[in-house]
Amino acid sequence: MEQVPEDHVPRSPAWRDAAAANPTSDDPAQWATGRLLFTVVRRIEHDWNAHLAGWDLNHAGFPVLLHLMAGPRTQRELAGLNGVTEQTMGRVVARLERAGHVVRADDPRDRRRRAVSITEAGRAAAAEAGRVQPAEDLTTHGLTAAQVEELREMLVTLVRAQRSDDGTHPAPDAAEG
């Protein structure tokens, strides 16, 4: 086995070296991974909301419509699927209802509950707003095709790693917009 001279011992990247890292730096290479992800997510969320506004949607309501495309669900079910509280989901559903994307009616499975259903206008908005290419363009701007594939693999790995045993991961409450 070849010996490595002491002066060639690999060092941690600067962002891992507490003495070298500067969390207030303007250089993203100095930031913690969480800050990098948070910054990118917030920028994408802003751009995504601007895209969805054309259909009177936002990042909180859009996934609700996607879940409803499979059929009516209760507010509790929608909250669980989206990783938010029932109160937050109530505000999201109310906004979607005002926009004409959903309706609420008595749940035939449980008269004490209300079922949320997607309207034809909501179905059309979800289909048009959810086209793959605009979303890809918003999230992968500046990356090569190889980098996009690598990013997707890492993100899928992160999502799968963060799921709980039942296949869901409670996320912090999303802004209901």
Residue, then its C-alpha position, 0 to 999 in steps of 0.5 A: m500500500e502506498q504511503v501518503p506524505e503527511d503534508h498530503v493528508p486530505r482536508s475537509p472541504a472549507w464548508r465543513d471546517a468550522a474555522a474556515a466556514n463563514p455563515t455570513s459570507d456572500d459566497p454560497a460555497q461557505w454556507a451549510t448544506g441546509r442553507l443552500l437548500f433553503t435558499v434554492v427552495r425559496r427561490i424556486e417557490h417564488d418562481w413557481n408561485a408566479h407560474l401558478a398565479g396564472w391559474d389562481l393557484n400557489h405552491a400550497g394549493f397545487p398539490v391538493l388539486l393533484h391529490l383530488m384528481a384521484g377522487p374526493r378526499t376529506q380535509r383530514e386526508l388532504a392535510g395528511l397527504n400534504g404534511v400540514t395541519e387540518q387548520t392550514m388545509g382548511r385555509v388552502v381548501a377555502r382559497l381553492e374553493r373561492a377560485g372555483h377549483v374545488v367544492r365541498a359536500d357531505d362525505p358519503r362515507d361519514r356524514r360528520r365530515r365534508a369531502v373535497s372534490i375537484t371541479e372541471a375548472g380545477r382539473a383543467a388548471a391542474a393539468e395545464a399548470g402541471r405540465v412538466q417542462p415549465a416546472e423543469d425549467l424553473t427548477t433546473h435553470g443553469l444545470t447541464a442535462a447530466q447535472v439534472e440527472e444527478l440532482r434528481e437522483m440525490l433528491v429522490t434519495l433524500v425524499r425516500a430517506q426522510r419518509s417514515d415507515d408508513g410512507t409519509h413524512p410530516a412536513p412543516d406547515a406550508a404557507e397557505g397563501 
